[in-house]
Amino acid sequence: MKIRRLLLLPLLALCGAYPTHANNPPLNWVLTTVDATEGTGISNSLALGSGGLPSIAYSDFSAGDLKYAAFDGSAWTLTTVDSAGFVGLTPSLAFDSVDHPSISYLDATNGDLKYAAFNGATWTLSIVDSEGFVGSYSSLAFHSGNLPAISYWDVTSNDLKYAAFNGTTWIITTVDTTGNVGQFSALAFDSSDHPCIAYYDASNQALKYATFNGATWIKTAVSSVTIASRLSLVIDGADHPAIAYQDNNTSSLKYATFDGTTWTISTVVVGDCNIATALALTSGGLPRIAYQSNSLNLKYASFDGSNWSTSTVDASGTVGPGNVSLKLDAANTPSISYYDQGSSVLKYATLADAPAPPVSTGVAVSVTPSQRSASFTVKNTGSATATIRLTVSNRVINSFNGHKPSQPTRNDNIVTYTRGGANITRDLLAGTVTVTLARGASTQIEVKASTRRALKFKRTLHVILTAASPEKSASAEAILTLKAGSK
């Protein structure tokens, strides 16, 4: 038996008494008790399936079991995944490419890192690493080959380790062995399928980051800091890492980002972050962080591109110790799993459905004119994909002094329409172009006027662009001027 009671002390200490604090949350958060069994949820991990429905892997501390809760849109279904010994601590949940859940977790009875995978019908349990006391603070992720990988702390050796499944067996690598490293690890993959890990270096009191470039692990010290809670790592759309963490020295919530050259550390909340942090990025790359405050409330921080704002999610007592887990759905609506220590149960929070803002349906057209050309911008503001028909026409007006010149023929004028630099139509006094735009998409049509022969008189062309969708139409006009003597 490789039980390490010292490893359990931080978790057991969380069950002590805390003062209470309450206030009214400014946002309409909906709170749900997922599992009312006493002692459930002190360790938890949340993930969303492709349909946006939440599932939670968590520990039943009273029974010593690993459990799994899945929401079907109306009710939670609870399943005991593993009950062999004291199992399920510091779990990490992820879905594979076919929406099957998998969980990495610690078997504290035997000191093993274990892995549970669901195939749609049954759970299969396996031991990933059993060398010493291993598997604490595991983090699970799938890369594009639909194969799982896990970062975790080797407590016996105080090392950061990484296990990758190749389809047959687990390949185990020691990533960092310098000092006491590897606590609170968080794993993610970049677009090149390279693993990236954020973790804590307790010997040097530093936040560290390791990434594999295909040949070797590159390790970087991000910040000198004392950390007492799990880290959160996300790789953004530009393949740059972002990390949320708690600065235990100042009780502040911090956010670290890398631009490819330099790490930038931002203080999100000063002096009001107790332990747990969880990070997610919106579809536009804006950070959202769930965390426990010093007042032992569960809070939520949002960045709008300029400023951070915070909201109290749950102030019913001592909530959020152990760890919290945060995910955003396709509409950027947050889901949070967390432990309510006052009731000793697993809870779930999400924002209530807000009234949909009014939608300007149809199309919008704007124009930026110059002397001989104009740039029309067409945007689909409709509620669905629309095929937009662009109709362009012009009429010719000659200005003169003295004798009236001959009326220009159709071929005198050259009106060229281009989109994205590619020629679409030319040599027409009137023409149509059909463009298909998805909802929210826009395109530019460039209109340029010229003639086949030098002009004796100034000529003005009135170009009207009309965009029509099933919902409405819009138009804009530009007046182009060709001077005498020009072509």
C-alpha positions in Angstrom: 0.0 0.0 0.0 1.4 3.4 -1.0 -1.0 5.6 0.9 0.5 9.1 1.5 -1.6 10.7 4.2 0.3 14.0 3.8 -1.1 14.3 0.2 -4.6 14.2 1.6 -4.1 16.9 4.3 -4.7 19.9 2.0 -8.0 18.4 0.9 -9.0 17.3 4.4 -8.2 20.8 5.7 -10.7 22.3 3.3 -13.5 20.6 5.3 -12.8 22.8 8.3 -15.0 25.7 9.4 -15.1 29.0 7.6 -17.0 32.2 8.4 -20.0 33.0 6.2 -20.6 35.9 4.0 -23.6 36.8 1.8 -24.6 39.4 -0.8 -26.8 39.7 -3.8 -25.2 38.7 -7.1 -25.7 41.4 -9.8 -26.0 38.8 -12.6 -28.8 36.3 -12.8 -26.9 33.1 -11.9 -28.8 29.9 -11.7 -27.4 27.5 -9.0 -28.1 23.8 -8.9 -27.1 21.0 -6.5 -25.9 18.2 -8.7 -25.2 15.6 -6.1 -26.8 16.1 -2.7 -24.8 13.2 -1.1 -22.7 14.7 1.7 -19.0 14.9 0.9 -19.3 15.1 -2.9 -17.4 17.5 -5.2 -14.4 18.7 -3.2 -12.5 17.6 -6.3 -14.3 18.2 -9.6 -13.8 18.8 -13.3 -16.3 20.0 -15.8 -16.5 19.6 -19.6 -19.0 20.3 -22.3 -20.1 17.9 -25.0 -20.4 19.0 -28.6 -24.0 20.0 -27.9 -23.0 22.3 -25.1 -24.4 20.1 -22.3 -22.3 19.9 -19.1 -20.8 16.8 -17.5 -18.8 16.7 -14.3 -16.2 14.2 -12.9 -15.9 14.5 -9.1 -14.9 12.7 -6.0 -17.3 11.3 -3.4 -15.0 12.0 -0.4 -17.3 10.2 2.0 -17.4 7.0 0.0 -13.9 7.4 -1.5 -15.4 6.9 -5.0 -15.0 8.5 -8.5 -18.3 9.7 -9.8 -19.6 11.2 -13.0 -22.7 13.5 -13.5 -24.1 14.1 -17.0 -26.9 16.7 -17.8 -29.3 15.8 -20.6 -31.0 19.1 -20.8 -33.5 18.4 -18.1 -31.9 16.3 -15.4 -28.6 15.1 -14.1 -27.7 11.4 -14.2 -25.2 10.3 -11.6 -22.8 7.3 -12.1 -20.2 5.7 -9.9 -17.2 5.1 -12.2 -14.6 3.6 -9.7 -15.2 2.5 -6.1 -12.1 0.3 -5.6 -10.4 1.9 -2.7 -10.1 5.6 -2.0 -10.2 7.0 -5.6 -11.3 10.0 -7.6 -9.1 12.7 -6.2 -8.0 15.6 -8.4 -9.9 14.3 -11.5 -9.7 15.8 -14.9 -12.5 15.3 -17.5 -12.4 15.6 -21.2 -14.4 14.5 -24.2 -12.9 12.8 -27.2 -13.8 13.6 -30.9 -16.9 11.2 -30.7 -18.2 12.8 -27.6 -17.2 10.0 -25.2 -16.0 11.2 -21.8 -12.7 10.1 -20.2 -11.3 10.9 -16.8 -7.8 10.9 -15.3 -7.6 10.7 -11.5 -5.6 9.6 -8.5 -6.1 6.3 -6.8 -4.9 7.4 -3.3 -5.1 3.8 -1.9 -2.5 2.5 -4.2 -0.8 5.8 -5.2 -1.5 5.2 -8.9 -2.5 7.4 -11.8 -5.6 5.9 -13.3 -7.7 6.5 -16.5 -11.4 5.8 -17.1 -12.8 5.8 -20.6 -16.5 5.5 -21.6 -17.2 3.9 -25.0 -20.9 4.8 -25.1 -22.0 1.7 -23.0 -19.4 0.9 -20.3 -16.5 2.5 -18.4 -13.1 0.9 -18.8 -10.6 1.5 -16.0 -6.8 1.3 -16.5 -3.6 2.1 -14.6 -1.4 4.7 -16.4 1.5 4.9 -13.9 2.2 3.1 -10.7 5.9 3.9 -10.1 5.9 5.4 -6.7 3.0 7.6 -5.5 1.9 9.3 -8.7 -1.1 11.0 -10.3 -1.9 13.9 -8.1 -3.2 17.1 -9.9 -3.6 15.3 -13.2 -4.8 17.2 -16.3 -6.3 15.3 -19.3 -6.5 16.5 -22.9 -7.0 14.9 -26.3 -5.1 16.0 -29.4 -6.2 15.7 -33.0 -5.5 12.0 -33.3 -8.2 11.4 -30.7 -5.5 10.0 -28.3 -5.4 11.0 -24.6 -2.5 12.6 -22.8 -2.1 13.4 -19.1 0.2 15.7 -17.2 0.6 15.0 -13.4 2.8 15.3 -10.3 5.0 12.4 -9.2 4.9 12.9 -5.4 7.6 10.4 -4.7 10.2 12.0 -6.9 8.6 15.5 -6.9 8.7 15.6 -10.7 6.4 16.8 -13.4 5.5 13.9 -15.6 3.6 13.4 -18.9 1.8 10.3 -20.2 0.7 10.0 -23.8 -1.3 7.0 -25.2 -0.1 5.9 -28.6 -3.1 3.6 -29.3 -1.6 0.6 -27.6 0.3 1.7 -24.5 1.1 4.7 -22.4 4.4 6.4 -23.0 5.6 8.1 -19.9 8.1 11.1 -19.9 9.6 13.0 -17.0 9.3 16.7 -18.1 11.0 18.5 -15.2 13.1 17.0 -12.4 14.7 20.1 -11.0 13.6 20.5 -7.4 10.0 20.0 -6.2 8.0 20.6 -9.4 4.8 19.5 -11.0 2.0 20.5 -8.6 -1.2 22.0 -10.0 -0.4 21.1 -13.6 -2.6 22.1 -16.5 -2.3 20.5 -20.0 -3.4 21.8 -23.4 -2.4 21.2 -27.0 -1.5 23.8 -29.6 -2.6 23.6 -33.3 0.6 21.6 -34.1 -0.4 19.0 -31.6 2.4 19.9 -29.3 1.7 19.5 -25.6 1.9 22.6 -23.3 1.9 22.4 -19.5 1.6 25.1 -16.8 2.8 24.0 -13.4 4.2 25.1 -10.1 7.9 25.0 -9.1 7.6 24.8 -5.2 11.4 24.8 -4.7 11.9 28.2 -6.5 8.3 29.4 -5.8 7.7 30.0 -9.5 5.0 29.6 -12.1 6.5 27.6 -14.9 5.5 26.6 -18.4 6.8 23.7 -20.5 6.1 23.0 -24.2 7.3 20.2 -26.4 8.5 21.4 -29.9 8.6 17.9 -31.4 12.1 17.1 -30.2 12.6 18.4 -26.7 10.7 20.1 -23.8 11.4 23.8 -23.4 10.8 25.0 -19.9 10.3 28.7 -18.9 9.8 30.5 -15.6 6.8 32.7 -16.1 6.7 34.5 -12.7 8.1 34.3 -9.2 5.1 33.6 -7.1 3.8 31.4 -4.3 0.8 29.4 -5.5 -1.6 27.4 -3.4 -4.2 26.3 -5.9 -4.7 24.6 -9.3 -3.6 26.5 -12.4 -5.7 27.0 -15.5 -4.1 27.0 -19.0 -5.7 27.8 -22.3 -4.0 28.0 -25.8 -5.6 30.9 -27.7 -6.3 31.1 -31.5 -2.8 32.5 -32.2 -1.2 29.5 -30.4 -0.2 31.6 -27.4 -0.8 30.4 -23.8 -2.8 32.1 -21.2 -2.7 31.1 -17.5 -4.9 32.1 -14.6 -3.5 31.6 -11.1 -3.6 32.7 -7.5 -0.8 34.8 -6.0 -0.7 33.4 -2.5 1.7 36.2 -1.3 -0.8 38.9 -2.0 -4.1 36.9 -2.2 -4.5 38.3 -5.7 -5.9 36.8 -8.9 -3.4 37.0 -11.7 -3.5 36.4 -15.4 -0.5 35.7 -17.6 -0.3 35.9 -21.4 2.5 35.2 -23.9 2.6 37.0 -27.2 5.3 34.8 -28.7 8.1 36.9 -27.2 7.2 38.2 -23.8 5.0 37.1 -20.8 2.7 39.8 -19.5 1.3 39.5 -16.0 -1.9 41.3 -15.2 -3.6 41.6 -11.8 -7.3 40.8 -12.2 -8.3 41.2 -8.6 -6.1 42.7 -5.8 -6.1 41.0 -2.5 -9.3 39.0 -2.9 -8.5 35.5 -4.3 -8.3 32.7 -1.8 -7.5 29.5 -3.7 -9.4 28.1 -6.7 -9.1 29.5 -10.2 -10.5 28.3 -13.6 -9.9 30.0 -16.9 -11.8 30.0 -20.2 -11.6 32.2 -23.4 -14.5 33.5 -25.3 -14.8 32.9 -29.1 -13.3 36.3 -29.4 -10.4 35.5 -27.2 -11.5 37.4 -24.1 -10.7 35.8 -20.7 -13.2 34.6 -18.1 -12.1 33.4 -14.7 -14.0 31.6 -11.9 -12.4 31.8 -8.5 -13.0 31.7 -4.7 -12.7 35.1 -3.0 -11.2 35.8 0.4 -14.8 36.2 1.7 -15.2 32.5 0.6 -17.7 33.3 -2.1 -17.6 31.9 -5.7 -16.9 34.8 -8.1 -16.6 35.3 -11.8 -14.2 37.8 -13.6 -14.8 39.0 -17.1 -12.5 41.1 -19.4 -14.1 43.3 -22.1 -10.9 44.2 -23.9 -10.2 47.2 -21.6 -11.3 46.4 -18.1 -12.1 43.6 -15.7 -15.4 43.3 -14.0 -16.5 40.8 -11.3 -19.7 39.1 -10.3 -20.6 37.1 -7.3 -21.9 33.7 -8.4 -22.7 32.1 -5.0 -22.5 33.7 -1.6 -24.5 31.1 0.3 -21.6 30.3 2.6 -18.2 28.7 2.1 -18.3 27.8 -1.6 -15.5 27.1 -4.1 -12.8 25.5 -2.0 -10.8 22.6 -3.4 -11.2 23.6 -7.0 -13.6 25.1 -9.4 -14.0 24.3 -13.1 -15.2 26.6 -15.8 -16.2 26.1 -19.5 -18.0 28.4 -22.1 -20.4 27.1 -24.6 -20.7 28.2 -28.3 -22.7 31.3 -27.1 -20.0 32.1 -24.5 -22.4 31.3 -21.7 -20.4 30.1 -18.6 -20.8 26.8 -16.8 -19.1 26.3 -13.4 -18.8 23.3 -11.2 -17.7 23.8 -7.6 -17.9 22.5 -4.1 -20.3 24.0 -1.5 -18.5 23.3 1.7 -21.3 24.6 3.9 -23.6 21.9 2.5 -20.8 19.5 1.6 -22.2 18.9 -1.9 -21.3 19.4 -5.6 -23.0 22.3 -7.2 -23.3 23.8 -10.7 -23.8 27.4 -11.8 -24.7 29.0 -15.1 -26.3 32.3 -16.2 -30.0 32.4 -16.8 -31.2 32.8 -20.3 -31.2 36.5 -21.0 -33.8 38.1 -23.4 -32.3 38.1 -26.9 -31.3 41.6 -28.0 -33.2 43.0 -31.0 -31.7 41.9 -34.3 -31.4 44.2 -37.2 -32.4 41.7 -40.0 -31.5 41.8 -43.6 -28.6 43.7 -45.1 -26.7 47.0 -44.6 -24.9 48.9 -47.3 -22.4 51.7 -46.8 -20.1 53.5 -49.3 -16.7 55.2 -49.2 -16.4 57.3 -52.4 -13.5 58.9 -54.1 -13.3 60.9 -57.3 -13.3 58.0 -59.9 -14.1 55.0 -57.7 -16.1 53.9 -54.7 -15.9 51.1 -52.2 -19.3 49.6 -51.2 -19.5 47.5 -48.0 -22.3 45.0 -47.8 -23.0 43.3 -44.4 -25.5 40.5 -43.8 -27.3 41.4 -40.5 -30.0 38.8 -41.0 -30.8 35.9 -38.8 -29.7 33.2 -41.2 -27.5 32.7 -44.2 -28.8 34.9 -47.0 -27.9 35.2 -50.7 -27.5 38.8 -51.4 -28.0 40.1 -55.0 -26.0 43.2 -55.8 -27.4 45.4 -58.6 -25.3 48.3 -59.9 -26.5 50.8 -62.4 -25.2 54.2 -63.6 -26.6 57.1 -65.6 -24.5 59.6 -67.6 -24.8 63.3 -67.4 -22.6 65.5 -69.6 -21.8 69.1 -68.6 -20.8 71.5 -71.4 -20.6 75.1 -72.5 -21.6 75.9 -76.0 -22.7 73.2 -78.5 -24.3 70.1 -77.1 -22.0 67.1 -77.7 -23.1 63.9 -79.1 -24.8 61.6 -76.6 -22.3 58.9 -75.4 -23.0 55.3 -76.4 -23.1 52.3 -74.1 -19.5 51.4 -75.0 -18.1 54.8 -74.2 -18.2 54.0 -70.5 -16.2 51.3 -68.7 -17.5 50.5 -65.2 -15.4 47.8 -63.5 -16.6 45.9 -60.4 -14.1 44.0 -58.3 -14.4 42.0 -55.2 -11.3 41.0 -53.2 -9.1 42.3 -56.0 -10.6 40.0 -58.6 -12.4 41.4 -61.6 -16.1 40.6 -61.6 -17.8 42.7 -64.3 -16.8 45.4 -66.6 -17.9 47.4 -69.7 -21.5 47.7 -68.4 -23.8 50.6 -67.7 -25.7 48.2 -65.5 -24.7 44.8 -64.1 -25.5 42.3 -61.3 -23.3 40.3 -59.1 -24.6 37.6 -56.8 -22.7 37.1 -53.4 -23.6 34.6 -50.7 -22.9 35.9 -47.2 -23.2 34.0 -43.9 -24.9 35.7 -41.0 -22.7 38.5 -39.7 -20.3 38.3 -42.7 -19.5 41.3 -44.9 -17.9 41.9 -48.3 -16.6 44.8 -50.3 -17.4 45.7 -53.9 -15.0 48.2 -55.6 -16.4 50.2 -58.5 -14.1 52.1 -60.8 -15.2 54.3 -63.8 -13.3 55.1 -66.9 -14.0 55.7 -70.7 -12.6 54.4 -73.9 -11.7 57.8 -75.3 -10.5 61.1 -73.9 -13.4 63.2 -72.8 -14.1 66.7 -74.2 -16.4 67.4 -71.3 -16.7 66.5 -67.6 -18.9 63.4 -67.0 -20.5 62.3 -63.8 -21.7 58.8 -63.1 -24.3 58.0 -60.5 -23.6 54.5 -59.2 -26.3 52.9 -57.1 -25.6 49.6 -55.3 -28.6 47.7 -54.1 -28.3 44.6 -51.9 -31.4 42.5 -51.5 -32.1 39.7 -49.0 -35.3 37.8 -48.2 -35.7 40.1 -45.2 -35.1 43.5 -46.5 -33.1 45.6 -49.0 -30.6 48.4 -48.6 -28.8 50.7 -51.0 -26.1 53.3 -51.3 -25.1 55.8 -54.0 -21.8 57.3 -55.1 -21.2 60.0 -57.6 -18.0 59.4 -59.7 -16.5 62.2 -61.8 -14.4 61.9 -64.9 -12.7 65.2 -65.9 -12.4 66.5 -69.4 -9.3 65.1 -71.1 -9.3 61.9 -69.0 -9.9 58.3 -69.9 
